[in-house]
Amino acid sequence: MTSPSATVAARRWLVQVCCHRSCDRGGSAAVLAAFREHQSSTILIAESDCMGQCSAGPTVKVMPGNTWYCRVTADDVPRIVSQHLQGGEPVRDRLHPRFHPFDPSL
């Protein structure tokens, strides 16, 4: 039987960072640079054009799972990498509420 952490570790991730005008003004270049420090054979980092979430930027989308993060800063990146990409658990306080409505039972 495979452990959950082994399954997460074997997964390949795509992290898209919006770098269009609004997100760029919010610091997406620093977010992109911070994610690129963690790029590996299992974590691909990609610069994205507008994702349509300008009021909530910088916006980051993680695939698989279609997980959307909003108002991401470079300081958030290590936690997203360790908790989500390495640990399999999305970072709840950065989840975009449009795509991930708050569930108080969690």
C-alpha angles and dihedrals in degrees: 000000000000119000118234091244091053090051091050092046091052093050121101115227133204114201115192118195117196109229100173121127102284094041091044090055087051094056105270092147089064091045091051091048091049092051091047088060086066098044112130142149088288100037117060116187119203133183110229134201119230114329093190096249098103097147091056101045151178084059126192126189122197122201138230097045098034091244114174123202124192136200090015118179129193087253089061094056100081090052093048090050097046099037101036110021096036101025102035095232119114117230100252100198091058098044113122107248093213090064100025111037114204114265111196091197092069 
